């Protein structure tokens, strides 16, 4: 699976970090705490999302205005 920790999301005062219920998660959390020392690191289990070939950053993407209305019409 294309699991990566690079799909993190920086928000106000925190970093949301995808984790995958594997031993490497702890190292990723420590690295992010070091890189973003002034931010809260929030691990988000993305195992189910990665099985659909996406991750945390992917599910936070915005849709253009009117996209859903257009999709309903087609």
Secondary structure, DSSP 8 states (H G I E B T S, - for coil): ----GGG-EEETTEEEEEE-SSTHHHHHHHHHHHHTTTSEEEEEE-HHHHTTT--HHHHT----TTHHHHHHH-
